[in-house]
Amino acid sequence: MSDTALLLPSDVLHDETHRAVSLPVCDHYCGVEKRIRKALALQREMLDEYGEALFDVTLDCEDGAPAGAEAAHAAMVVELAQEALQTDARARIAVRIHPADHPAHASDIATIAPRVGASLCHVMLPKVETLEEVERTLAALDAACPERPLPLHVLLESPLGIAHALQFAAHPRVQSISFGLMDFVSAHQGAIDASAMTMEGQFSHPQVVRAKLTLAAACHAYGKTPSHCVVTEFRNSAAIQAAARRAAREFAYTRMWSIHPDQIRPILAAFRPEADEIATAAEILLAAQQAHWAPIRHRDTLHDRASYRYYWHVLQRARHTGATIPAPAHTLFAPAPADGR
C-alpha cells in the first residue's frame, strides 16, 4: 500500500457509538456593546494568529440586557453579529437568549433567529429544567430560522436541571451543557454555604462536586461537550488557569466560560496538552498510521486503537488550543475545506 493510501485518524478512530462535536475550549460571554466589540476584535486578532477560532463569543441577551430594554438589546446584538460576520466569515458567534419562562424569550427568538440565526454557531438557553423547555425553544427557533436547524447549548443552574442532565445530553440538537455555579448554590436556599462559590469551594463542596460530575458524565455518555462555569476572580490569571486545569484534568470538562478577555488565554493554556504529551501522541499516531492502524509497540509499550483514540484526542485538543504540533503530524489532519470552515 502506498503512502498516499494511508488512512487518516478521522477515517478509523471515531467512536462507534457517539461522535462528539469539536467545540472551542473557551466560550466568552459579553453583553455590553463596548465589551462585545472588544471581544470580537480579539477573536479576529486570534483568528489571524492561529488560523481558526480558538474561542466562541456569546452575545448575552439575558444577564447582559438592561431590565425593560430587552428588545433594544436584542436588536443591538443582531447588528453587532452581522457586522462581525461580514468582517470575517470565520467568526464564531453565539447568542444567549432569555429562559423559556421569561417574557422576552419569544421576542429574543423573533428578533435574532430570522436575521442572523443561519450564521450563528449556536444558541444558549439558560436556566433549563425540563425537556419540554428545550423542545419548545427548538420549535420556535426552527419556525423563525427554517433554513438551518440551530444547535442548542443549555445551562443547568438548579438541582432539577442537574437531575435531568442525561435527558438533555441525549437530545440530538443539544451540543453542549454548561454548569451555572452561583445560581445552583442559590437554588438551595441557604442549605449550601456561600463558600461553595469560591475558587476552592466549588471544587470541594460535596453537593457542587456531585453536580459537576453528574453533568460531565451525562455529556460524555452521549458525546456532548461539558462546559465549566465562570471564575469571577478575573484579574488573577494564575488562579483562573489553575481552576481551568482542575476542571479539565479532574472533572473531565472540555470547555469553560470566560467573562473577561483576560481570562481567555489562561483558559486556553489550561486546556492545552503539555508539549511532551503532544510529542508522544504524534509519534504513536504516525507509527500507527504506517502500520495501517494495526497494534504497534512504542517505547516497549503496546498500543492499539483504544489508545490511538486517546492520543488522537490529545492532538486535536492541541490544535484547537493553539499549541505547536510537530510538523510531520500535520499530515494526520484532513485538509481544511476551501471556504476555511
Phi, psi and omega per residue, in radians:
M1 nan 2.305 -3.093
S2 -1.392 2.835 3.130
D3 -1.042 -0.602 -3.098
T4 -1.155 -0.301 -3.130
A5 -1.662 0.022 -3.125
L6 -1.128 2.372 -3.109
L7 -1.408 2.526 3.085
L8 -1.416 2.756 3.075
P9 -0.966 -0.659 -3.130
S10 -1.134 -0.339 3.119
D11 -1.380 -0.495 -2.958
V12 -2.204 -0.225 -2.988
L13 -1.902 0.356 3.096
H14 -1.254 2.713 3.079
D15 -1.265 2.316 -3.086
E16 -1.174 -0.350 -3.074
T17 -1.866 -0.786 -3.074
H18 -2.423 2.211 3.021
R19 -1.681 1.933 -3.114
A20 -1.256 2.485 3.034
V21 -1.354 2.318 -3.139
S22 -1.483 2.028 3.136
L23 -2.045 2.655 3.013
P24 -0.972 2.614 -3.051
V25 -1.382 -0.156 -3.130
C26 -2.183 2.349 3.088
D27 -2.123 1.923 -3.029
H28 -1.706 2.198 -3.097
Y29 -1.835 2.369 3.077
C30 -2.716 2.541 -3.090
G31 -2.269 -0.370 3.114
V32 -1.471 2.411 -3.022
E33 -0.951 -0.780 -3.126
K34 -1.046 -0.725 -3.114
R35 -1.305 -0.563 3.069
I36 -1.104 -0.827 -3.139
R37 -1.077 -0.682 3.130
K38 -1.128 -0.743 -3.136
A39 -1.157 -0.723 3.139
L40 -1.168 -0.640 3.088
A41 -1.135 -0.712 3.105
L42 -1.138 -0.680 3.111
Q43 -1.091 -0.750 3.104
R44 -1.087 -0.723 3.122
E45 -1.054 -0.771 -3.113
M46 -1.347 -0.442 3.001
L47 -1.067 -0.751 3.116
D48 -1.214 -0.570 -3.103
E49 -1.277 -0.723 -3.007
Y50 -1.945 -0.274 3.116
G51 1.514 -0.049 3.067
E52 -2.683 2.811 -3.138
A53 -1.331 2.058 3.139
L54 -1.597 -0.122 3.042
F55 -2.628 2.641 3.029
D56 -1.523 2.624 2.978
V57 -1.934 2.008 -3.138
T58 -1.824 2.027 -3.123
L59 -1.445 2.143 -2.902
D60 -1.670 1.945 3.064
C61 -1.665 -0.069 3.133
E62 -1.620 -1.545 -3.116
D63 -1.174 -0.380 -3.121
G64 -1.397 -0.248 -3.063
A65 -1.592 2.284 3.055
P66 -1.106 2.426 3.133
A67 -1.045 2.277 -3.141
G68 1.555 -0.161 -3.133
A69 -2.122 0.548 -3.064
E70 -1.092 -0.700 -3.106
A71 -1.144 -0.768 3.121
A72 -1.143 -0.648 3.129
H73 -1.143 -0.768 3.121
A74 -1.075 -0.689 3.106
A75 -1.125 -0.692 3.106
M76 -1.122 -0.709 3.116
V77 -1.059 -0.741 3.113
V78 -1.057 -0.820 -3.113
E79 -1.080 -0.753 -3.136
L80 -1.188 -0.664 3.099
A81 -1.129 -0.790 3.132
Q82 -1.076 -0.755 -3.139
E83 -1.075 -0.770 -3.120
A84 -1.171 -0.720 -3.114
L85 -1.231 -0.552 3.061
Q86 -1.232 -0.568 3.119
T87 -1.245 -0.720 -3.127
D88 -2.628 1.903 -3.089
A89 -1.170 -0.214 3.123
R90 -1.389 -0.174 -3.088
A91 -1.018 2.479 3.061
R92 -1.925 1.866 -3.069
I93 -2.166 2.326 3.078
A94 -2.182 3.008 3.104
V95 -2.362 2.352 2.969
R96 -1.693 2.075 3.114
I97 -1.629 3.056 3.101
H98 -1.271 2.769 3.119
P99 -1.042 2.836 -3.043
A100 -1.082 -0.459 -3.121
D101 -1.713 0.167 -3.129
H102 -1.558 2.491 3.135
P103 -1.001 -0.459 -3.111
A104 -1.559 -0.041 -3.087
H105 -1.008 -0.919 -3.089
A106 -1.155 -0.692 -3.122
S107 -1.231 -0.583 3.028
D108 -0.974 -0.885 -3.112
I109 -1.103 -0.762 -3.109
A110 -1.136 -0.543 3.134
T111 -1.419 -0.727 -2.957
I112 -1.562 -0.868 -2.972
A113 -1.059 -0.778 -3.108
P114 -1.172 -0.502 -3.006
R115 -1.630 -0.580 -3.063
V116 -2.416 0.007 -3.071
G117 -0.989 -0.677 -3.084
A118 -1.136 -0.316 -3.099
S119 -1.861 -0.106 3.131
L120 -1.313 2.591 3.076
C121 -1.368 -0.482 3.046
H122 -3.006 3.004 2.984
V123 -2.075 2.355 3.101
M124 -1.744 2.214 3.077
L125 -1.906 2.022 -3.104
P126 -1.555 2.951 3.026
K127 0.912 0.717 -3.111
V128 -1.401 2.351 3.095
E129 -2.235 -0.425 -3.075
T130 -2.334 2.718 3.096
L131 -1.158 -0.498 3.120
E132 -1.074 -0.630 3.098
E133 -1.121 -0.700 3.102
V134 -1.114 -0.847 -3.106
E135 -1.106 -0.723 -3.130
R136 -1.150 -0.688 3.114
T137 -1.157 -0.767 3.130
L138 -1.115 -0.680 3.109
A139 -1.085 -0.717 3.124
A140 -1.187 -0.723 3.113
L141 -1.107 -0.744 -3.135
D142 -1.141 -0.638 3.116
A143 -1.206 -0.621 -3.107
A144 -1.471 -0.418 -3.118
C145 -2.372 1.233 -3.035
P146 -1.217 -0.282 -3.079
E147 -1.313 -0.229 -3.110
R148 -2.714 2.242 3.038
P149 -1.305 1.839 -3.062
L150 -1.219 2.327 3.016
P151 -1.143 2.559 3.140
L152 -2.036 2.356 2.954
H153 -1.935 2.496 -3.113
V154 -2.145 2.568 -3.128
L155 -1.996 2.100 -3.136
L156 -1.734 2.155 -3.009
E157 -2.307 0.246 -3.102
S158 -2.541 2.839 3.068
P159 -1.015 -0.654 3.134
L160 -1.168 -0.705 3.092
G161 -1.053 -0.791 3.112
I162 -1.095 -0.664 -3.135
A163 -1.085 -0.449 -3.122
H164 -1.791 0.274 -3.038
A165 -0.983 -0.707 -3.129
L166 -1.111 -0.642 3.114
Q167 -1.102 -0.750 -3.135
F168 -1.187 -0.726 -3.128
A169 -1.132 -0.540 -3.122
A170 -1.325 -0.269 -3.078
H171 -1.237 2.278 -3.052
P172 -1.150 -0.379 -3.122
R173 -1.617 -0.150 3.126
V174 -1.522 2.077 3.141
Q175 -1.578 -0.646 -2.976
S176 -2.583 2.605 3.059
I177 -2.173 2.279 -3.137
S178 -1.909 2.695 3.111
F179 -1.860 2.254 3.095
G180 -1.805 1.738 -2.996
L181 -1.113 -0.954 -2.967
M182 -1.164 -0.730 3.086
D183 -1.165 -0.610 3.108
F184 -1.086 -0.797 3.109
V185 -1.117 -0.795 -3.127
S186 -1.089 -0.589 -3.114
A187 -1.117 -0.261 3.121
H188 -1.512 0.055 2.989
Q189 0.932 0.792 3.078
G190 1.597 -0.149 -3.135
A191 -1.246 -0.379 3.018
I192 -1.941 2.235 -3.090
D193 -1.189 2.667 -3.133
A194 -1.040 -0.392 3.136
S195 -1.081 -0.356 3.121
A196 -1.201 -0.215 3.127
M197 -1.633 -0.024 -3.119
T198 -1.432 2.995 -3.139
M199 -0.972 -0.765 -3.116
E200 -1.455 -0.733 -3.050
G201 -1.080 -0.591 -3.107
Q202 -1.220 -0.239 3.081
F203 -1.847 0.070 -3.098
S204 -2.285 -0.437 -3.130
H205 -1.160 2.245 -3.022
P206 -0.996 -0.720 -3.103
Q207 -1.215 -0.645 3.111
V208 -1.241 -0.743 3.093
V209 -1.046 -0.775 3.122
R210 -1.043 -0.773 -3.124
A211 -1.113 -0.773 -3.140
K212 -1.087 -0.773 -3.119
L213 -1.204 -0.631 3.096
T214 -1.079 -0.780 -3.142
L215 -1.124 -0.824 -3.115
A216 -1.099 -0.733 -3.134
A217 -1.114 -0.703 3.116
A218 -1.075 -0.768 3.135
C219 -1.089 -0.820 -3.102
H220 -1.185 -0.460 3.098
A221 -1.140 -0.473 -3.073
Y222 -2.117 0.290 3.078
G223 1.198 0.525 3.116
K224 -1.816 2.946 -3.047
T225 -1.741 2.025 3.037
P226 -1.422 2.251 -3.072
S227 -2.024 2.185 -3.045
H228 -1.421 2.704 -3.079
C229 -1.243 2.996 -3.115
V230 -1.277 2.808 2.945
V231 -2.030 2.122 -2.995
T232 -1.386 -0.316 3.138
E233 -1.385 1.217 -2.911
F234 -1.267 -0.297 -3.123
R235 -1.556 -0.107 3.141
N236 -1.758 1.514 -3.029
S237 -1.137 -0.581 3.127
A238 -1.161 -0.707 3.123
A239 -1.186 -0.677 3.111
I240 -1.089 -0.808 -3.127
Q241 -1.132 -0.652 3.114
A242 -1.148 -0.735 3.120
A243 -1.135 -0.747 3.130
A244 -1.112 -0.673 3.133
R245 -1.147 -0.699 3.098
R246 -1.137 -0.728 3.128
A247 -1.032 -0.709 -3.107
A248 -1.335 -0.851 -2.977
R249 -1.455 -0.567 -3.063
E250 -1.792 -0.536 -3.020
F251 -1.951 0.025 3.032
A252 1.137 0.507 3.037
Y253 -1.471 2.483 -3.107
T254 -2.035 0.233 -3.115
R255 -2.820 2.695 -3.102
M256 -2.622 2.581 3.113
W257 -1.390 2.591 2.969
S258 -2.186 2.482 3.072
I259 -2.137 0.115 3.075
H260 -2.605 2.423 -3.116
P261 -0.949 -0.528 -3.138
D262 -1.176 -0.248 3.125
Q263 -1.472 -0.320 -2.952
I264 -1.144 -0.916 -3.095
R265 -1.159 -0.678 3.036
P266 -1.062 -0.641 3.097
I267 -1.152 -0.775 3.101
L268 -1.031 -0.754 -3.125
A269 -1.118 -0.654 -3.114
A270 -1.200 -0.637 -3.121
F271 -1.500 -0.161 -3.125
R272 -1.339 2.284 3.084
P273 -1.101 2.698 3.081
E274 -1.187 2.736 -3.089
A275 -1.039 -0.677 -3.133
D276 -1.218 -0.571 3.065
E277 -1.106 -0.740 -3.123
I278 -1.142 -0.771 -3.132
A279 -1.091 -0.760 3.117
T280 -1.099 -0.776 3.126
A281 -1.036 -0.742 -3.138
A282 -1.119 -0.780 -3.138
E283 -1.058 -0.829 -3.083
I284 -1.141 -0.773 -3.080
L285 -1.229 -0.642 3.095
L286 -1.157 -0.714 3.091
A287 -1.143 -0.688 3.126
A288 -1.131 -0.690 3.131
Q289 -1.108 -0.739 3.106
Q290 -1.103 -0.509 3.103
A291 -1.539 0.186 -3.135
H292 0.996 0.649 3.020
W293 1.177 0.326 2.945
A294 -1.389 2.928 3.113
P295 -1.038 2.581 3.119
I296 -2.348 2.948 2.979
R297 -1.998 2.232 3.123
H298 -2.258 2.007 -3.115
R299 0.907 0.849 3.077
D300 1.110 0.392 3.041
T301 -2.158 2.334 3.135
L302 -1.436 2.474 3.114
H303 -2.356 2.546 3.018
D304 -2.446 -2.837 -3.008
R305 -1.125 -0.430 3.094
A306 -1.101 -0.827 3.117
S307 -1.355 -0.496 3.063
Y308 -1.022 -0.695 3.139
R309 -1.068 -0.732 3.122
Y310 -1.055 -0.856 -3.081
Y311 -1.220 -0.469 3.057
W312 -1.187 -0.669 3.062
H313 -1.113 -0.663 3.104
V314 -1.060 -0.817 -3.131
L315 -1.147 -0.710 3.118
Q316 -1.120 -0.737 3.125
R317 -1.146 -0.635 3.087
A318 -1.067 -0.793 -3.126
R319 -1.108 -0.714 -3.053
H320 -1.462 0.038 3.042
T321 -2.066 0.206 3.050
G322 1.394 0.314 3.137
A323 -1.339 2.761 3.052
T324 -1.423 2.217 -3.141
I325 -1.906 2.365 3.116
P326 -0.894 2.383 -3.034
A327 -0.928 -0.766 -3.135
P328 -1.037 -0.484 -3.082
A329 -1.340 -0.217 3.104
H330 -1.052 -0.477 -3.129
T331 -1.232 -0.205 3.132
L332 -1.333 -0.302 -3.109
F333 -1.660 2.490 3.082
A334 -1.176 2.547 3.094
P335 -1.019 2.532 3.117
A336 -1.187 2.555 3.063
P337 -1.027 2.762 -3.076
A338 -1.064 -0.544 -3.118
D339 -1.496 0.058 3.070
G340 1.477 -0.070 -3.124
R341 -1.628 nan nan
